[in-house]
Amino acid sequence: MTSPSRELVLCARDWLLNAANVAALVGNRVWYRAPENAEFPHVANFDTFGLRDDATCVTGEEITLNIHVWTRGGMDPLQDARSIAFEVARALHNHPLALPSNRLVTLDHRGDRVFYDRDDLTGHGVVEFRAIVQSI
């Protein structure tokens, strides 16, 4: 059996790579970790936090999945980051990702935060999802 968080990240990234609404804004720049000197805009860093959520005869996990977006340049990096965050949320909210060895029960967009990075040039968004995954 594979880690539910690992499968969720793998499938979410694959789905975003093929989502036309996301590709229209970032192209194919959807990475687990952005390469050094990555071109903007891009989506990267799929961090997770899991809590065990077992029920009678069911092993499960509640997973918080944060997907980060970055932009720089353009008229307003924060507005661009908001647009990308919106499309990431739209692509994944309630989407029935088929996990290879676990079962996704639900994937809900919880909200997002958009802010400038420390350089005051880069718009950064964090899109938060809540997933319930059962081990099968």
N, CA, C and O atoms as a GROMACS GRO file, in nm:
protein
  544
    1MET      N    1   0.085  -0.117   0.000
    1MET     CA    2   0.000   0.000   0.000
    1MET      C    3   0.090   0.124   0.000
    1MET      O    4   0.196   0.125   0.063
    2THR      N    5   0.046   0.225  -0.070
    2THR     CA    6   0.121   0.350  -0.082
    2THR      C    7   0.061   0.455   0.010
    2THR      O    8  -0.059   0.453   0.039
    3SER      N    9   0.142   0.547   0.054
    3SER     CA   10   0.098   0.657   0.138
    3SER      C   11  -0.017   0.733   0.070
    3SER      O   12  -0.004   0.772  -0.046
    4PRO      N   13  -0.129   0.755   0.141
    4PRO     CA   14  -0.239   0.831   0.084
    4PRO      C   15  -0.197   0.972   0.041
    4PRO      O   16  -0.241   1.021  -0.063
    5SER      N   17  -0.113   1.037   0.122
    5SER     CA   18  -0.068   1.172   0.086
    5SER      C   19   0.015   1.171  -0.042
    5SER      O   20   0.000   1.258  -0.127
    6ARG      N   21   0.101   1.072  -0.055
    6ARG     CA   22   0.184   1.061  -0.176
    6ARG      C   23   0.096   1.044  -0.299
    6ARG      O   24   0.116   1.111  -0.400
    7GLU      N   25   0.000   0.953  -0.291
    7GLU     CA   26  -0.088   0.931  -0.406
    7GLU      C   27  -0.170   1.054  -0.438
    7GLU      O   28  -0.190   1.087  -0.555
    8LEU      N   29  -0.218   1.123  -0.336
    8LEU     CA   30  -0.296   1.244  -0.358
    8LEU      C   31  -0.214   1.349  -0.432
    8LEU      O   32  -0.262   1.410  -0.527
    9VAL      N   33  -0.091   1.370  -0.389
    9VAL     CA   34  -0.004   1.469  -0.454
    9VAL      C   35   0.025   1.428  -0.598
    9VAL      O   36   0.016   1.511  -0.689
   10LEU      N   37   0.060   1.302  -0.620
   10LEU     CA   38   0.090   1.255  -0.757
   10LEU      C   39  -0.028   1.277  -0.850
   10LEU      O   40  -0.012   1.327  -0.962
   11CYS      N   41  -0.146   1.239  -0.806
   11CYS     CA   42  -0.265   1.249  -0.891
   11CYS      C   43  -0.310   1.394  -0.909
   11CYS      O   44  -0.354   1.431  -1.018
   12ALA      N   45  -0.298   1.475  -0.806
   12ALA     CA   46  -0.336   1.616  -0.818
   12ALA      C   47  -0.244   1.688  -0.917
   12ALA      O   48  -0.291   1.765  -1.001
   13ARG      N   49  -0.115   1.662  -0.908
   13ARG     CA   50  -0.021   1.724  -1.002
   13ARG      C   51  -0.050   1.679  -1.145
   13ARG      O   52  -0.055   1.762  -1.236
   14ASP      N   53  -0.070   1.550  -1.165
   14ASP     CA   54  -0.101   1.500  -1.299
   14ASP      C   55  -0.228   1.566  -1.354
   14ASP      O   56  -0.233   1.602  -1.471
   15TRP      N   57  -0.329   1.579  -1.268
   15TRP     CA   58  -0.454   1.640  -1.313
   15TRP      C   59  -0.433   1.786  -1.352
   15TRP      O   60  -0.484   1.832  -1.454
   16LEU      N   61  -0.357   1.860  -1.271
   16LEU     CA   62  -0.331   2.002  -1.301
   16LEU      C   63  -0.251   2.018  -1.430
   16LEU      O   64  -0.272   2.114  -1.504
   17LEU      N   65  -0.159   1.926  -1.457
   17LEU     CA   66  -0.082   1.932  -1.582
   17LEU      C   67  -0.173   1.920  -1.704
   17LEU      O   68  -0.140   1.972  -1.811
   18ASN      N   69  -0.285   1.852  -1.688
   18ASN     CA   70  -0.376   1.829  -1.801
   18ASN      C   71  -0.499   1.919  -1.798
   18ASN      O   72  -0.585   1.907  -1.886
   19ALA      N   73  -0.509   2.008  -1.700
   19ALA     CA   74  -0.625   2.097  -1.689
   19ALA      C   75  -0.603   2.218  -1.780
   19ALA      O   76  -0.511   2.297  -1.757
   20ALA      N   77  -0.685   2.233  -1.881
   20ALA     CA   78  -0.669   2.341  -1.979
   20ALA      C   79  -0.674   2.479  -1.914
   20ALA      O   80  -0.601   2.569  -1.954
   21ASN      N   81  -0.761   2.496  -1.814
   21ASN     CA   82  -0.774   2.628  -1.749
   21ASN      C   83  -0.646   2.666  -1.674
   21ASN      O   84  -0.612   2.784  -1.667
   22VAL      N   85  -0.574   2.569  -1.619
   22VAL     CA   86  -0.448   2.596  -1.550
   22VAL      C   87  -0.337   2.615  -1.653
   22VAL      O   88  -0.256   2.706  -1.640
   23ALA      N   89  -0.333   2.530  -1.753
   23ALA     CA   90  -0.230   2.538  -1.857
   23ALA      C   91  -0.236   2.672  -1.931
   23ALA      O   92  -0.133   2.723  -1.976
   24ALA      N   93  -0.355   2.729  -1.944
   24ALA     CA   94  -0.367   2.859  -2.011
   24ALA      C   95  -0.290   2.968  -1.936
   24ALA      O   96  -0.249   3.067  -1.996
   25LEU      N   97  -0.270   2.949  -1.806
   25LEU     CA   98  -0.201   3.050  -1.725
   25LEU      C   99  -0.055   3.017  -1.695
   25LEU      O  100   0.027   3.108  -1.685
   26VAL      N  101  -0.022   2.888  -1.680
   26VAL     CA  102   0.115   2.850  -1.642
   26VAL      C  103   0.183   2.757  -1.741
   26VAL      O  104   0.298   2.719  -1.719
   27GLY      N  105   0.116   2.720  -1.847
   27GLY     CA  106   0.175   2.625  -1.942
   27GLY      C  107   0.194   2.491  -1.875
   27GLY      O  108   0.106   2.442  -1.805
   28ASN      N  109   0.311   2.430  -1.896
   28ASN     CA  110   0.340   2.300  -1.835
   28ASN      C  111   0.426   2.314  -1.710
   28ASN      O  112   0.491   2.218  -1.668
   29ARG      N  113   0.428   2.432  -1.650
   29ARG     CA  114   0.512   2.459  -1.532
   29ARG      C  115   0.436   2.425  -1.404
   29ARG      O  116   0.401   2.513  -1.325
   30VAL      N  117   0.412   2.295  -1.385
   30VAL     CA  118   0.350   2.242  -1.263
   30VAL      C  119   0.446   2.136  -1.211
   30VAL      O  120   0.460   2.029  -1.269
   31TRP      N  121   0.513   2.168  -1.099
   31TRP     CA  122   0.619   2.081  -1.047
   31TRP      C  123   0.592   2.045  -0.902
   31TRP      O  124   0.521   2.116  -0.831
   32TYR      N  125   0.651   1.933  -0.859
   32TYR     CA  126   0.651   1.901  -0.716
   32TYR      C  127   0.735   2.005  -0.643
   32TYR      O  128   0.696   2.055  -0.538
   33ARG      N  129   0.849   2.034  -0.701
   33ARG     CA  130   0.938   2.138  -0.649
   33ARG      C  131   0.993   2.213  -0.769
   33ARG      O  132   1.046   2.152  -0.862
   34ALA      N  133   0.980   2.345  -0.767
   34ALA     CA  134   1.025   2.425  -0.880
   34ALA      C  135   1.176   2.414  -0.898
   34ALA      O  136   1.250   2.417  -0.800
   35PRO      N  137   1.222   2.403  -1.022
   35PRO     CA  138   1.367   2.400  -1.044
   35PRO      C  139   1.428   2.537  -1.012
   35PRO      O  140   1.358   2.639  -1.012
   36GLU      N  141   1.554   2.538  -0.987
   36GLU     CA  142   1.624   2.664  -0.964
   36GLU      C  143   1.608   2.752  -1.087
   36GLU      O  144   1.617   2.703  -1.200
   37ASN      N  145   1.586   2.878  -1.068
   37ASN     CA  146   1.564   2.975  -1.177
   37ASN      C  147   1.443   2.939  -1.262
   37ASN      O  148   1.445   2.958  -1.383
   38ALA      N  149   1.338   2.888  -1.199
   38ALA     CA  150   1.215   2.852  -1.271
   38ALA      C  151   1.151   2.975  -1.333
   38ALA      O  152   1.153   3.084  -1.276
   39GLU      N  153   1.095   2.956  -1.449
   39GLU     CA  154   1.024   3.063  -1.518
   39GLU      C  155   0.890   3.087  -1.449
   39GLU      O  156   0.827   2.994  -1.398
   40PHE      N  157   0.846   3.211  -1.448
   40PHE     CA  158   0.717   3.248  -1.391
   40PHE      C  159   0.614   3.261  -1.502
   40PHE      O  160   0.651   3.288  -1.616
   41PRO      N  161   0.488   3.242  -1.471
   41PRO     CA  162   0.430   3.189  -1.348
   41PRO      C  163   0.442   3.037  -1.344
   41PRO      O  164   0.465   2.972  -1.446
   42HIS      N  165   0.427   2.982  -1.222
   42HIS     CA  166   0.430   2.837  -1.208
   42HIS      C  167   0.357   2.792  -1.082
   42HIS      O  168   0.324   2.871  -0.993
   43VAL      N  169   0.333   2.661  -1.078
   43VAL     CA  170   0.268   2.595  -0.965
   43VAL      C  171   0.368   2.492  -0.914
   43VAL      O  172   0.427   2.417  -0.991
   44ALA      N  173   0.387   2.488  -0.781
   44ALA     CA  174   0.483   2.393  -0.725
   44ALA      C  175   0.458   2.377  -0.575
   44ALA      O  176   0.374   2.446  -0.516
   45ASN      N  177   0.533   2.286  -0.515
   45ASN     CA  178   0.532   2.261  -0.371
   45ASN      C  179   0.394   2.217  -0.322
   45ASN      O  180   0.316   2.298  -0.272
   46PHE      N  181   0.367   2.092  -0.338
   46PHE     CA  182   0.242   2.031  -0.292
   46PHE      C  183   0.266   1.978  -0.151
   46PHE      O  184   0.296   1.860  -0.134
   47ASP      N  185   0.253   2.063  -0.050
   47ASP     CA  186   0.278   2.016   0.085
   47ASP      C  187   0.150   1.963   0.148
   47ASP      O  188   0.040   2.007   0.115
   48THR      N  189   0.167   1.866   0.239
   48THR     CA  190   0.051   1.800   0.300
   48THR      C  191   0.068   1.792   0.451
   48THR      O  192   0.178   1.800   0.506
   49PHE      N  193  -0.046   1.775   0.516
   49PHE     CA  194  -0.053   1.750   0.659
   49PHE      C  195  -0.164   1.649   0.678
   49PHE      O  196  -0.278   1.674   0.639
   50GLY      N  197  -0.134   1.535   0.738
   50GLY     CA  198  -0.233   1.430   0.752
   50GLY      C  199  -0.268   1.400   0.896
   50GLY      O  200  -0.183   1.406   0.985
   51LEU      N  201  -0.396   1.369   0.918
   51LEU     CA  202  -0.446   1.325   1.049
   51LEU      C  203  -0.519   1.194   1.030
   51LEU      O  204  -0.601   1.180   0.940
   52ARG      N  205  -0.488   1.099   1.114
   52ARG     CA  206  -0.557   0.970   1.108
   52ARG      C  207  -0.706   0.992   1.132
   52ARG      O  208  -0.744   1.068   1.222
   53ASP      N  209  -0.789   0.926   1.054
   53ASP     CA  210  -0.935   0.944   1.064
   53ASP      C  211  -1.003   0.810   1.042
   53ASP      O  212  -1.076   0.791   0.945
   54ASP      N  213  -0.978   0.716   1.133
   54ASP     CA  214  -1.034   0.581   1.121
   54ASP      C  215  -1.179   0.579   1.168
   54ASP      O  216  -1.221   0.661   1.251
   55ALA      N  217  -1.254   0.486   1.114
   55ALA     CA  218  -1.390   0.458   1.158
   55ALA      C  219  -1.400   0.306   1.174
   55ALA      O  220  -1.303   0.235   1.145
   56THR      N  221  -1.511   0.256   1.217
   56THR     CA  222  -1.529   0.112   1.235
   56THR      C  223  -1.500   0.041   1.103
   56THR      O  224  -1.566   0.065   1.002
   57CYS      N  225  -1.402  -0.047   1.106
   57CYS     CA  226  -1.364  -0.130   0.990
   57CYS      C  227  -1.309  -0.049   0.872
   57CYS      O  228  -1.298  -0.103   0.762
   58VAL      N  229  -1.275   0.079   0.892
   58VAL     CA  230  -1.223   0.161   0.783
   58VAL      C  231  -1.100   0.237   0.834
   58VAL      O  232  -1.105   0.304   0.937
   59THR      N  233  -0.991   0.225   0.760
   59THR     CA  234  -0.872   0.303   0.789
   59THR      C  235  -0.872   0.423   0.696
   59THR      O  236  -0.880   0.410   0.574
   60GLY      N  237  -0.863   0.541   0.755
   60GLY     CA  238  -0.869   0.661   0.674
   60GLY      C  239  -0.776   0.769   0.723
   60GLY      O  240  -0.715   0.759   0.829
   61GLU      N  241  -0.766   0.873   0.642
   61GLU     CA  242  -0.682   0.987   0.675
   61GLU      C  243  -0.747   1.114   0.621
   61GLU      O  244  -0.797   1.116   0.509
   62GLU      N  245  -0.744   1.218   0.704
   62GLU     CA  246  -0.784   1.351   0.658
   62GLU      C  247  -0.656   1.424   0.623
   62GLU      O  248  -0.567   1.438   0.706
   63ILE      N  249  -0.648   1.471   0.500
   63ILE     CA  250  -0.524   1.532   0.449
   63ILE      C  251  -0.551   1.677   0.410
   63ILE      O  252  -0.645   1.705   0.334
   64THR      N  253  -0.470   1.766   0.461
   64THR     CA  254  -0.469   1.904   0.412
   64THR      C  255  -0.362   1.911   0.305
   64THR      O  256  -0.245   1.880   0.330
   65LEU      N  257  -0.401   1.953   0.186
   65LEU     CA  258  -0.310   1.966   0.072
   65LEU      C  259  -0.300   2.114   0.038
   65LEU      O  260  -0.401   2.178   0.008
   66ASN      N  261  -0.179   2.168   0.042
   66ASN     CA  262  -0.154   2.307   0.002
   66ASN      C  263  -0.076   2.307  -0.128
   66ASN      O  264   0.028   2.242  -0.139
   67ILE      N  265  -0.127   2.379  -0.226
   67ILE     CA  266  -0.062   2.392  -0.356
   67ILE      C  267  -0.022   2.538  -0.372
   67ILE      O  268  -0.105   2.628  -0.358
   68HIS      N  269   0.106   2.561  -0.401
   68HIS     CA  270   0.158   2.697  -0.410
   68HIS      C  271   0.167   2.743  -0.555
   68HIS      O  272   0.200   2.665  -0.644
   69VAL      N  273   0.136   2.871  -0.576
   69VAL     CA  274   0.148   2.933  -0.708
   69VAL      C  275   0.237   3.056  -0.695
   69VAL      O  276   0.235   3.124  -0.592
   70TRP      N  277   0.314   3.085  -0.799
   70TRP     CA  278   0.402   3.201  -0.798
   70TRP      C  279   0.392   3.275  -0.930
   70TRP      O  280   0.383   3.214  -1.037
   71THR      N  281   0.394   3.408  -0.922
   71THR     CA  282   0.396   3.493  -1.040
   71THR      C  283   0.493   3.608  -1.016
   71THR      O  284   0.523   3.643  -0.902
   72ARG      N  285   0.540   3.664  -1.124
   72ARG     CA  286   0.624   3.783  -1.114
   72ARG      C  287   0.612   3.858  -1.245
   72ARG      O  288   0.597   3.798  -1.351
   73GLY      N  289   0.616   3.987  -1.238
   73GLY     CA  290   0.603   4.067  -1.358
   73GLY      C  291   0.456   4.095  -1.386
   73GLY      O  292   0.371   4.079  -1.298
   74GLY      N  293   0.428   4.137  -1.507
   74GLY     CA  294   0.290   4.170  -1.541
   74GLY      C  295   0.246   4.298  -1.470
   74GLY      O  296   0.327   4.366  -1.408
   75MET      N  297   0.118   4.329  -1.480
   75MET     CA  298   0.067   4.452  -1.419
   75MET      C  299   0.059   4.442  -1.267
   75MET      O  300   0.090   4.539  -1.197
   76ASP      N  301   0.019   4.325  -1.216
   76ASP     CA  302   0.002   4.310  -1.071
   76ASP      C  303   0.020   4.164  -1.035
   76ASP      O  304  -0.069   4.083  -1.059
   77PRO      N  305   0.136   4.127  -0.977
   77PRO     CA  306   0.161   3.987  -0.944
   77PRO      C  307   0.057   3.928  -0.849
   77PRO      O  308   0.029   3.808  -0.857
   78LEU      N  309   0.000   4.008  -0.760
   78LEU     CA  310  -0.101   3.953  -0.669
   78LEU      C  311  -0.228   3.915  -0.745
   78LEU      O  312  -0.287   3.810  -0.720
   79GLN      N  313  -0.269   4.000  -0.837
   79GLN     CA  314  -0.389   3.968  -0.915
   79GLN      C  315  -0.365   3.844  -1.002
   79GLN      O  316  -0.454   3.760  -1.017
   80ASP      N  317  -0.246   3.833  -1.058
   80ASP     CA  318  -0.212   3.715  -1.138
   80ASP      C  319  -0.212   3.589  -1.051
   80ASP      O  320  -0.262   3.485  -1.093
   81ALA      N  321  -0.156   3.600  -0.930
   81ALA     CA  322  -0.156   3.485  -0.839
   81ALA      C  323  -0.299   3.446  -0.801
   81ALA      O  324  -0.330   3.327  -0.790
   82ARG      N  325  -0.386   3.545  -0.782
   82ARG     CA  326  -0.527   3.515  -0.752
   82ARG      C  327  -0.593   3.440  -0.867
   82ARG      O  328  -0.670   3.347  -0.845
   83SER      N  329  -0.563   3.481  -0.989
   83SER     CA  330  -0.621   3.414  -1.106
   83SER      C  331  -0.576   3.268  -1.115
   83SER      O  332  -0.657   3.180  -1.142
   84ILE      N  333  -0.448   3.244  -1.092
   84ILE     CA  334  -0.396   3.107  -1.099
   84ILE      C  335  -0.454   3.025  -0.985
   84ILE      O  336  -0.496   2.911  -1.005
   85ALA      N  337  -0.458   3.082  -0.864
   85ALA     CA  338  -0.514   3.010  -0.749
   85ALA      C  339  -0.660   2.972  -0.776
   85ALA      O  340  -0.702   2.862  -0.742
   86PHE      N  341  -0.735   3.063  -0.835
   86PHE     CA  342  -0.875   3.036  -0.866
   86PHE      C  343  -0.887   2.918  -0.962
   86PHE      O  344  -0.973   2.832  -0.943
   87GLU      N  345  -0.802   2.914  -1.064
   87GLU     CA  346  -0.810   2.806  -1.163
   87GLU      C  347  -0.763   2.673  -1.104
   87GLU      O  348  -0.818   2.568  -1.139
   88VAL      N  349  -0.663   2.675  -1.017
   88VAL     CA  350  -0.620   2.552  -0.949
   88VAL      C  351  -0.736   2.499  -0.865
   88VAL      O  352  -0.764   2.379  -0.866
   89ALA      N  353  -0.801   2.588  -0.791
   89ALA     CA  354  -0.916   2.546  -0.708
   89ALA      C  355  -1.028   2.491  -0.795
   89ALA      O  356  -1.087   2.388  -0.762
   90ARG      N  357  -1.056   2.558  -0.905
   90ARG     CA  358  -1.164   2.514  -0.993
   90ARG      C  359  -1.133   2.377  -1.054
   90ARG      O  360  -1.224   2.296  -1.075
   91ALA      N  361  -1.007   2.352  -1.084
   91ALA     CA  362  -0.968   2.225  -1.147
   91ALA      C  363  -0.979   2.108  -1.050
   91ALA      O  364  -1.010   1.997  -1.092
   92LEU      N  365  -0.952   2.130  -0.922
   92LEU     CA  366  -0.946   2.019  -0.828
   92LEU      C  367  -1.065   2.005  -0.734
   92LEU      O  368  -1.091   1.895  -0.684
   93HIS      N  369  -1.139   2.113  -0.708
   93HIS     CA  370  -1.250   2.106  -0.612
   93HIS      C  371  -1.351   2.000  -0.651
   93HIS      O  372  -1.406   2.003  -0.761
   94ASN      N  373  -1.374   1.906  -0.562
   94ASN     CA  374  -1.469   1.796  -0.582
   94ASN      C  375  -1.436   1.706  -0.701
   94ASN      O  376  -1.521   1.630  -0.747
   95HIS      N  377  -1.313   1.714  -0.750
   95HIS     CA  378  -1.277   1.626  -0.862
   95HIS      C  379  -1.248   1.485  -0.808
   95HIS      O  380  -1.175   1.470  -0.710
   96PRO      N  381  -1.304   1.384  -0.870
   96PRO     CA  382  -1.287   1.246  -0.821
   96PRO      C  383  -1.156   1.183  -0.869
   96PRO      O  384  -1.158   1.092  -0.952
   97LEU      N  385  -1.045   1.229  -0.817
   97LEU     CA  386  -0.915   1.172  -0.855
   97LEU      C  387  -0.914   1.022  -0.826
   97LEU      O  388  -0.957   0.978  -0.719
   98ALA      N  389  -0.865   0.946  -0.920
   98ALA     CA  390  -0.855   0.800  -0.903
   98ALA      C  391  -0.717   0.768  -0.848
   98ALA      O  392  -0.619   0.766  -0.922
   99LEU      N  393  -0.709   0.743  -0.718
   99LEU     CA  394  -0.583   0.708  -0.655
   99LEU      C  395  -0.552   0.561  -0.682
   99LEU      O  396  -0.643   0.478  -0.678
  100PRO      N  397  -0.426   0.526  -0.710
  100PRO     CA  398  -0.393   0.389  -0.748
  100PRO      C  399  -0.425   0.282  -0.643
  100PRO      O  400  -0.476   0.176  -0.679
  101SER      N  401  -0.396   0.307  -0.514
  101SER     CA  402  -0.420   0.201  -0.416
  101SER      C  403  -0.496   0.248  -0.292
  101SER      O  404  -0.502   0.176  -0.192
  102ASN      N  405  -0.554   0.366  -0.298
  102ASN     CA  406  -0.640   0.420  -0.192
  102ASN      C  407  -0.764   0.477  -0.258
  102ASN      O  408  -0.771   0.488  -0.381
  103ARG      N  409  -0.863   0.513  -0.177
  103ARG     CA  410  -0.988   0.568  -0.233
  103ARG      C  411  -1.009   0.709  -0.182
  103ARG      O  412  -1.020   0.732  -0.061
  104LEU      N  413  -1.015   0.804  -0.276
  104LEU     CA  414  -1.046   0.942  -0.241
  104LEU      C  415  -1.196   0.953  -0.216
  104LEU      O  416  -1.276   0.927  -0.306
  105VAL      N  417  -1.233   0.992  -0.096
  105VAL     CA  418  -1.374   1.009  -0.060
  105VAL      C  419  -1.420   1.148  -0.099
  105VAL      O  420  -1.527   1.164  -0.158
  106THR      N  421  -1.340   1.248  -0.066
  106THR     CA  422  -1.376   1.386  -0.099
  106THR      C  423  -1.250   1.470  -0.113
  106THR      O  424  -1.148   1.443  -0.049
  107LEU      N  425  -1.257   1.573  -0.196
  107LEU     CA  426  -1.150   1.670  -0.214
  107LEU      C  427  -1.216   1.806  -0.225
  107LEU      O  428  -1.278   1.839  -0.327
  108ASP      N  429  -1.204   1.886  -0.120
  108ASP     CA  430  -1.274   2.014  -0.112
  108ASP      C  431  -1.176   2.130  -0.104
  108ASP      O  432  -1.081   2.127  -0.026
  109HIS      N  433  -1.201   2.232  -0.186
  109HIS     CA  434  -1.124   2.356  -0.177
  109HIS      C  435  -1.167   2.428  -0.050
  109HIS      O  436  -1.286   2.454  -0.031
  110ARG      N  437  -1.073   2.461   0.037
  110ARG     CA  438  -1.104   2.527   0.164
  110ARG      C  439  -1.084   2.677   0.157
  110ARG      O  440  -1.148   2.751   0.232
  111GLY      N  441  -0.996   2.724   0.070
  111GLY     CA  442  -0.967   2.866   0.061
  111GLY      C  443  -0.827   2.887   0.008
  111GLY      O  444  -0.755   2.791  -0.020
  112ASP      N  445  -0.789   3.012  -0.005
  112ASP     CA  446  -0.654   3.042  -0.051
  112ASP      C  447  -0.607   3.173   0.010
  112ASP      O  448  -0.686   3.258   0.051
  113ARG      N  449  -0.475   3.186   0.015
  113ARG     CA  450  -0.410   3.307   0.063
  113ARG      C  451  -0.318   3.357  -0.047
  113ARG      O  452  -0.250   3.278  -0.112
  114VAL      N  453  -0.317   3.487  -0.069
  114VAL     CA  454  -0.231   3.546  -0.171
  114VAL      C  455  -0.154   3.662  -0.106
  114VAL      O  456  -0.213   3.744  -0.036
  115PHE      N  457  -0.023   3.667  -0.130
  115PHE     CA  458   0.062   3.767  -0.065
  115PHE      C  459   0.190   3.784  -0.146
  115PHE      O  460   0.216   3.705  -0.237
  116TYR      N  461   0.267   3.886  -0.114
  116TYR     CA  462   0.399   3.903  -0.176
  116TYR      C  463   0.501   3.822  -0.098
  116TYR      O  464   0.496   3.813   0.024
  117ASP      N  465   0.596   3.761  -0.171
  117ASP     CA  466   0.710   3.697  -0.107
  117ASP      C  467   0.801   3.806  -0.051
  117ASP      O  468   0.779   3.925  -0.074
  118ARG      N  469   0.903   3.765   0.022
  118ARG     CA  470   0.993   3.861   0.087
  118ARG      C  471   1.061   3.957  -0.009
  118ARG      O  472   1.102   4.066   0.030
  119ASP      N  473   1.073   3.917  -0.136
  119ASP     CA  474   1.139   4.005  -0.233
  119ASP      C  475   1.051   4.122  -0.277
  119ASP      O  476   1.098   4.211  -0.348
  120ASP      N  477   0.924   4.123  -0.236
  120ASP     CA  478   0.826   4.227  -0.274
  120ASP      C  479   0.804   4.237  -0.425
  120ASP      O  480   0.752   4.338  -0.473
  121LEU      N  481   0.844   4.134  -0.499
  121LEU     CA  482   0.824   4.130  -0.644
  121LEU      C  483   0.738   4.012  -0.686
  121LEU      O  484   0.669   4.018  -0.788
  122THR      N  485   0.742   3.906  -0.607
  122THR     CA  486   0.680   3.780  -0.644
  122THR      C  487   0.545   3.764  -0.575
  122THR      O  488   0.537   3.766  -0.452
  123GLY      N  489   0.439   3.748  -0.655
  123GLY     CA  490   0.308   3.715  -0.602
  123GLY      C  491   0.306   3.566  -0.570
  123GLY      O  492   0.345   3.484  -0.652
  124HIS      N  493   0.260   3.533  -0.452
  124HIS     CA  494   0.261   3.394  -0.404
  124HIS      C  495   0.122   3.362  -0.353
  124HIS      O  496   0.065   3.436  -0.273
  125GLY      N  497   0.066   3.251  -0.400
  125GLY     CA  498  -0.063   3.206  -0.352
  125GLY      C  499  -0.052   3.065  -0.296
  125GLY      O  500   0.025   2.983  -0.346
  126VAL      N  501  -0.130   3.038  -0.193
  126VAL     CA  502  -0.138   2.904  -0.135
  126VAL      C  503  -0.284   2.862  -0.140
  126VAL      O  504  -0.369   2.923  -0.077
  127VAL      N  505  -0.311   2.757  -0.216
  127VAL     CA  506  -0.446   2.706  -0.235
  127VAL      C  507  -0.462   2.584  -0.146
  127VAL      O  508  -0.387   2.487  -0.160
  128GLU      N  509  -0.559   2.588  -0.055
  128GLU     CA  510  -0.574   2.481   0.044
  128GLU      C  511  -0.694   2.392   0.013
  128GLU      O  512  -0.804   2.439  -0.017
  129PHE      N  513  -0.668   2.262   0.020
  129PHE     CA  514  -0.772   2.161   0.001
  129PHE      C  515  -0.776   2.069   0.122
  129PHE      O  516  -0.677   2.051   0.192
  130ARG      N  517  -0.893   2.012   0.145
  130ARG     CA  518  -0.911   1.909   0.246
  130ARG      C  519  -0.956   1.783   0.175
  130ARG      O  520  -1.053   1.785   0.099
  131ALA      N  521  -0.885   1.674   0.199
  131ALA     CA  522  -0.918   1.546   0.136
  131ALA      C  523  -0.943   1.441   0.245
  131ALA      O  524  -0.877   1.441   0.349
  132ILE      N  525  -1.038   1.354   0.220
  132ILE     CA  526  -1.058   1.235   0.301
  132ILE      C  527  -1.023   1.117   0.213
  132ILE      O  528  -1.079   1.101   0.104
  133VAL      N  529  -0.930   1.035   0.261
  133VAL     CA  530  -0.883   0.920   0.184
  133VAL      C  531  -0.897   0.796   0.269
  133VAL      O  532  -0.859   0.794   0.386
  134GLN      N  533  -0.952   0.690   0.210
  134GLN     CA  534  -0.963   0.561   0.277
  134GLN      C  535  -0.863   0.465   0.218
  134GLN      O  536  -0.842   0.461   0.096
  135SER      N  537  -0.801   0.387   0.305
  135SER     CA  538  -0.712   0.281   0.258
  135SER      C  539  -0.796   0.161   0.218
  135SER      O  540  -0.888   0.122   0.289
  136ILE      N  541  -0.763   0.103   0.103
  136ILE     CA  542  -0.838  -0.014   0.057
  136ILE      C  543  -0.745  -0.133   0.039
  136ILE      O  544  -0.789  -0.241   0.001
   0.00000   0.00000   0.00000
